[in-house]
């Protein structure tokens, strides 16, 4: 009767193939989190642009940080910083001519420069 099963060499080859597949797949998954953070920053920056436009119209001119950040949904404002509900995305407002609104999440940032009253 002939023995059934895998030889040690066959098992070693399967393990090597699995290792190669993992080595290819893992960097792609790591890159996805960076892409997700960048997409979140870009989406929040678009919301900040809209918030600035709305605050400008409501203020009848150049708005201040509280007027701009108060227009952003899904978070809270404290001391010129808006923080998302999950605590991972922030928008920092700096007054000036031009002032800046900096969006950050996971090491990714976007800065928007507008005139902002103190």
MOMOKA-V254263 format. One record per pair of residues at least 6 apart in sequence whose ideal C-beta (glycine too) atoms are under 8 Angstrom apart, sorted by the first residue. I is the first residue (numbers start at 0). GAP is how many residues later the second one is. D is the distance in Angstrom with one decimal. If there is no record, write none. Layout:
BEGIN
i: (I | I)
gap: (GAP | GAP)
d: (D | D)
END
This chain:
BEGIN
i: (5 | 32 | 33 | 33 | 36 | 36 | 36 | 36 | 37 | 39 | 39 | 39 | 39 | 39 | 40 | 40 | 40 | 40 | 40 | 40 | 40 | 41 | 43 | 43 | 43 | 43 | 43 | 43 | 44 | 44 | 44 | 46 | 46 | 47 | 47 | 47 | 47 | 47 | 47 | 48 | 49 | 50 | 50 | 50 | 50 | 51 | 51 | 51 | 51 | 51 | 53 | 54 | 54 | 54 | 54 | 54 | 55 | 55 | 57 | 58 | 61 | 61 | 61 | 62 | 62 | 63 | 63 | 63 | 63 | 64 | 64 | 64 | 64 | 64 | 64 | 65 | 65 | 67 | 67 | 67 | 68 | 68 | 68 | 68 | 68 | 68 | 69 | 71 | 71 | 73 | 73 | 74 | 74 | 74 | 74 | 74 | 75 | 75 | 75 | 79 | 79 | 79 | 80 | 80 | 80 | 80 | 81 | 81 | 81 | 82 | 82 | 83 | 87 | 87 | 88 | 88 | 88 | 89 | 89 | 89 | 90 | 90 | 90 | 90 | 91 | 91 | 91 | 92 | 92 | 92 | 92 | 93 | 93 | 93 | 93 | 94 | 94 | 94 | 95 | 95 | 95 | 96 | 96 | 97 | 97 | 97 | 97 | 98 | 98 | 98 | 98 | 99 | 99 | 99 | 99 | 99 | 100 | 100 | 100 | 100 | 101 | 101 | 101 | 101 | 102 | 102 | 102 | 102 | 103)
gap: (8 | 73 | 72 | 74 | 68 | 69 | 70 | 71 | 70 | 48 | 49 | 65 | 66 | 68 | 48 | 62 | 63 | 64 | 67 | 68 | 69 | 68 | 40 | 45 | 47 | 59 | 61 | 66 | 58 | 65 | 67 | 25 | 26 | 20 | 24 | 43 | 53 | 55 | 64 | 63 | 21 | 17 | 18 | 20 | 21 | 11 | 16 | 49 | 60 | 62 | 17 | 8 | 12 | 13 | 15 | 16 | 6 | 7 | 9 | 8 | 53 | 54 | 55 | 53 | 54 | 31 | 52 | 53 | 54 | 15 | 28 | 29 | 30 | 34 | 51 | 11 | 14 | 25 | 33 | 48 | 8 | 11 | 12 | 13 | 22 | 24 | 7 | 10 | 19 | 10 | 11 | 7 | 8 | 9 | 10 | 14 | 6 | 7 | 9 | 12 | 13 | 14 | 9 | 10 | 11 | 12 | 8 | 9 | 11 | 6 | 7 | 6 | 17 | 18 | 14 | 15 | 16 | 13 | 14 | 15 | 10 | 11 | 12 | 13 | 9 | 10 | 12 | 6 | 7 | 8 | 23 | 6 | 7 | 8 | 22 | 21 | 22 | 23 | 19 | 20 | 22 | 18 | 19 | 15 | 16 | 17 | 18 | 14 | 15 | 16 | 17 | 11 | 12 | 13 | 14 | 16 | 10 | 11 | 13 | 15 | 7 | 8 | 9 | 10 | 6 | 7 | 8 | 9 | 6)
d: (8.0 | 7.3 | 7.4 | 7.4 | 5.1 | 3.5 | 7.0 | 4.7 | 4.9 | 7.9 | 6.0 | 5.2 | 7.8 | 7.8 | 7.4 | 5.2 | 7.0 | 5.3 | 4.6 | 6.7 | 5.1 | 6.7 | 7.7 | 5.6 | 6.6 | 4.8 | 7.4 | 7.8 | 4.9 | 4.4 | 6.3 | 6.0 | 7.8 | 7.4 | 6.9 | 5.9 | 5.2 | 6.2 | 5.9 | 6.6 | 7.6 | 5.4 | 7.3 | 3.6 | 5.2 | 7.0 | 5.4 | 7.1 | 7.4 | 5.5 | 5.2 | 3.7 | 4.2 | 4.6 | 7.6 | 5.5 | 7.0 | 5.5 | 7.0 | 5.6 | 4.8 | 6.8 | 5.1 | 6.9 | 6.6 | 6.7 | 6.5 | 4.3 | 6.8 | 4.8 | 3.6 | 7.8 | 5.9 | 7.8 | 6.1 | 6.9 | 7.7 | 6.2 | 6.9 | 7.0 | 4.6 | 7.2 | 7.8 | 4.4 | 6.5 | 5.8 | 6.2 | 5.2 | 6.6 | 5.9 | 5.4 | 5.2 | 5.3 | 4.3 | 5.6 | 7.5 | 7.2 | 5.9 | 7.9 | 6.8 | 4.7 | 7.5 | 5.8 | 7.1 | 5.2 | 7.3 | 6.7 | 4.2 | 7.7 | 7.4 | 5.3 | 7.4 | 5.5 | 7.0 | 7.1 | 7.3 | 4.3 | 7.4 | 5.4 | 7.4 | 5.9 | 7.0 | 5.2 | 8.0 | 7.3 | 4.7 | 7.4 | 7.1 | 7.7 | 5.5 | 6.6 | 4.9 | 7.8 | 7.6 | 7.3 | 4.6 | 6.2 | 4.2 | 7.8 | 6.3 | 7.8 | 5.0 | 7.9 | 4.3 | 6.1 | 5.7 | 7.6 | 7.2 | 6.1 | 6.5 | 3.1 | 5.4 | 6.7 | 5.3 | 7.7 | 7.8 | 7.2 | 4.6 | 6.8 | 7.7 | 6.0 | 7.3 | 4.8 | 7.8 | 6.5 | 4.7 | 7.7 | 7.6 | 8.0)
END
